[in-house]
Every structure is written in C-alpha cells, then in structure tokens.
Amino acid sequence: MKHNLDILAVAVQLVRELGEDAVTHSRNRLVELIAVNHHRGATFWRQVMQACESELARTRAVMPNTAALARDPGDLSLPPSVR
C-alpha cells in the first residue's frame, strides 16, 4: 500500500499538470482498475481522486479570483474586477 505522501505527491502533480481535469483523470483510472478487479490499485486512485478534490479546493480558497484569468489563455484582456 502506498503512503499518504505518495498519494499527495501524485495528486499535487496531477492538479499542476491537468488542473480541473485531474479529478476526471483519477476517476477514470479508478474505474479502469475496478473493471479489472484490481482492488489495491483502485484504492490508491480513489485516495488520489479525493486528494485532487482537496487540493483543488485549497487552491481555489487561496486564489479565488484566478478562475476568470484561467478561463481563456488567449484572452489577454483584464477581467472586469481588475479594470
């Protein structure tokens, strides 16, 4: 069984690389492993999924106004709250 630090490290990296899609990615891995009856792997990815959700919630709480900035990377105009 993986340690909590391994789970957290995977979750943080997924959130950095995939952002909001990190939860979907970990959920897909979880479903794939359940389908092939791999319980230990499914347990790991369930915990990663929960850690991704927590990490995203923590990130949103720390930087609540960044959602508008990240909406469209090609849009360089300032959001209405900054103008």
N, C-alpha and C positions, 0 to 999 in steps of 0.2 A: 504494500500500500504506500502511496506517495504521502509525503509530509505536507503539512499546511503551507509551508514556504514554497514548495514546488507548485502547488495549486495556485497560490497567489502570484507567483512569478509568471506562470502561463497566462493567467487572467490579465495581469497588467500588460504583458506584451501583446496579447490579442486586442485589448482596448486601444493601445497605442497604434497598432497597425490597422485595425479594422473599424475602430470607433463603435458606433451603434450596432454594426453588423457582428460584433464579437459574440453577443448573446446568441444570435441566429446560428453562427458557425459552431459554437459549442453545443447548442441544442441539436444540430444536425449530426454531429459526431456522437452524441448521446444516443440518438435514435438509431443510428447505424449499428452501434455496439449492442444495443438492446435487441435489435433484429437478429444478430448472430449469436445471441445468448452469452455475451462476454460481460459478465456482471462486474468484475473488478474495473474494467475499462469504463463501463457505464457509470459506475460510482465516481470515478475520477472526473469524468466530463460533466457529471451533474454538479459536483462541487465547483468545477471551473466555471460552469454557467452561472451558478449563484454568486461566485466571486466576481465575475464580469458585471453582473447586475449591480452588485455593491460598489464596485469601482466606478461604474458609470454614474451611479447616484452620488457618490462622493465627488466626482469630477464636476458634475452639474452644480452641486452645492457650493463648491469652491469658486467656480467661474460661471455664474448663472447667465450672464449676458453674451456668452460666446456662441450660443446656438444660432443667432442671427448672422454672425460673422461667418460661420462654417457652412451656412446654407448653400451658397453658390461660390465656389472658389474663384470663378472667373469674374464675379461681380465685385469690383473694387470700390464701389460707392459706399459711403458710410451709412449705417443703419439710422433711422430717424432719431433714436435716442441720443446719438452722438453728434448729430449736426447742430 
